Amino acid sequence: MIDFNISDRLKRIAGLITKNDTVADIGTDHGYLPIFLVKEKKAGKVIACDIREKPLGRARQNALDLGVGSLIDFRISDGLEGLNPGEADTLIICGMGGHAIRKILTNGLESGKISIGTDCVLSPHTDRESLSEFLYENGFRINDEILLHEKAAYYILWKCTFDGVKRAASPEVHVYGELLIQKQDEALKSYLQREEELLLRIIKKLKVLPGDKKNKRLSEVMERLKMNKKIRWF
């Protein structure tokens, strides 16, 4: 058993790792996920990467304090730049914006750091729809999809494999998640209900505003509410 606590979100991220010869955690911050992986023997090798020396040093010290410092390869790396092509079979890119993740994946494809069969575990904090569109259009097959409700926020977790097959999907898929819709996920149900309440409040406020400038925003919110209702199974 591990002798330190990590969040349920990090445990769920770890649970999405199936190819585990070499796992690279991009943007490792405190290093808790790599520490968990080596303590639980979930990877043959773990590479912890961060763009800055200060957080990487903090992660290294945490690993030393927990007796696993020699089991993790710590590297200064801007995205995947610190990796060799084909070195990691699983990439973890979590806790940053969707546009930043898109940039890292794009650079990884162009540099050969991502190739056919590479697994990616992703969790964007923002720009989820844009990242979903990128994954579908650039050959990343989503194998598993988790919507996690933690501390009043909802986090999407994706387990993807790059297979090079470009795909198309509806706007609803990019907004709410194809697999979540298919399995009638309970967290998605909660999210839809909360979103509806928020959208109705916004609509109510917009309708009493003077002038025509509100019309575009009101139309956008109404379309989102329509989409929310379209995918409901409850």
Order of alpha helices (4+ residues) and beta strands (2+ residues): alpha-beta-alpha-beta-alpha-beta-beta-alpha-beta-alpha-beta-beta-alpha-alpha-alpha-alpha
